[in-house]
Structures are given as C-alpha cells and as structure tokens.
Amino acid sequence: MPKFIGDSKVPVMEFCEYCWEVLNEDGTCPTKGCIHNDLMELEKDDADVTSQA
C-alpha cells in the first residue's frame, strides 16, 4: 500500500537506504544481492522467534 503525506493523494516514493533504488511495493529492493533484502529477512526471522515465546 503506498504511503501518503498528510491529505496528499500523491504517493511518496521510498528508496533503498543502501543502493538508492526505488523499493518495490512490498518494501523489497529490486537490486539483486542488495543487503536491504537480507536485513528484511533477518528482521522477519527475529520477529518470528520473539513472538513464539
């Protein structure tokens, strides 16, 4: 889902903080091998581990 600022109907573009490519709609980076996607997986794994306790 696109993000908006205030009442604006213009979506805000989100960029990868590592390679500055425009992120996909699901928040992943389109650059193959970018650390952004690896870090997203680690955060997801950490959330899964902490939620099971």
Secondary structure as GFF3:
##gff-version 3
##sequence-region A 1 53
A	DSSP	alpha_helix	35	51	.	.	.	ID=ss1
###
